[in-house]
Amino acid sequence: MNKKLYRSSQNKVISGVLGGIAEYFNIDASIVRVVYTVFSAFLIVPGIAIYAVLSYALPENPVKNMSDDDNEENFRQ
């Protein structure tokens, strides 16, 4: 098993960092966002800096899952 950490292309609010971490560990993204928010509330600058670095350093997930609307549109073509 060769898992890589990517920014999520589907589960993102700002840049997909927390969604990507959630996908990597196979947990709900809401949990990761709550943990990050609590962490950042106590350490404001490091939390923001870590997010910014990860946003820049992590590549976006190259596998793009199509939504149901995309599947229906491609089916009609």
C-alpha positions as CSV (number, residue, x, y, z in Angstrom):
1,M,0.0,0.0,0.0
2,N,1.5,3.3,-1.2
3,K,-0.6,6.1,0.2
4,K,0.4,9.7,-0.4
5,L,-0.9,12.8,1.3
6,Y,-2.6,15.2,-1.1
7,R,-4.9,18.3,-0.8
8,S,-8.4,17.1,-1.4
9,S,-10.0,18.2,-4.6
10,Q,-13.5,17.2,-3.5
11,N,-13.6,17.8,0.3
12,K,-12.3,21.3,0.6
13,V,-13.3,24.5,2.3
14,I,-10.3,26.7,1.6
15,S,-7.6,24.7,-0.2
16,G,-8.3,21.1,0.7
17,V,-5.5,20.6,3.3
18,L,-7.7,19.4,6.1
19,G,-9.9,17.4,3.7
20,G,-6.8,15.7,2.4
21,I,-5.6,14.8,5.9
22,A,-9.0,13.3,6.6
23,E,-8.9,11.3,3.4
24,Y,-5.4,10.1,4.2
25,F,-6.4,8.8,7.6
26,N,-9.9,7.7,6.4
27,I,-11.8,9.8,9.0
28,D,-14.5,12.4,8.7
29,A,-13.2,15.8,7.6
30,S,-15.3,17.5,10.2
31,I,-13.3,15.9,13.0
32,V,-10.0,17.1,11.5
33,R,-11.5,20.6,11.1
34,V,-12.6,20.7,14.7
35,V,-9.2,19.4,16.0
36,Y,-7.4,22.0,13.8
37,T,-9.7,24.8,15.0
38,V,-9.1,23.9,18.7
39,F,-5.4,23.7,18.0
40,S,-5.4,27.0,16.2
41,A,-7.4,28.7,19.0
42,F,-4.6,28.2,21.4
43,L,-1.7,28.7,19.0
44,I,-3.0,31.1,16.4
45,V,0.1,31.9,14.4
46,P,1.6,28.4,14.3
47,G,-1.8,27.0,13.2
48,I,-2.1,29.4,10.4
49,A,1.5,29.0,9.4
50,I,1.2,25.2,9.3
51,Y,-1.9,25.4,7.2
52,A,-0.2,27.9,4.8
53,V,2.9,25.7,4.4
54,L,0.8,22.5,3.9
55,S,-1.4,24.4,1.3
56,Y,1.7,25.3,-0.6
57,A,3.7,22.0,-0.1
58,L,0.9,19.4,-0.8
59,P,0.0,18.7,-4.4
60,E,-3.7,18.5,-5.2
61,N,-5.1,15.0,-5.6
62,P,-4.7,14.0,-9.2
63,V,-7.7,11.7,-9.1
64,K,-10.8,13.7,-9.6
65,N,-14.0,11.9,-8.7
66,M,-16.9,13.0,-10.9
67,S,-20.0,14.1,-9.2
68,D,-23.4,12.6,-10.1
69,D,-24.2,15.6,-12.3
70,D,-21.0,15.1,-14.2
71,N,-21.7,11.4,-14.7
72,E,-25.2,12.2,-16.0
73,E,-23.9,14.8,-18.4
74,N,-21.2,12.5,-19.8
75,F,-23.8,9.7,-20.1
76,R,-26.0,12.0,-22.3
77,Q,-23.1,12.8,-24.6
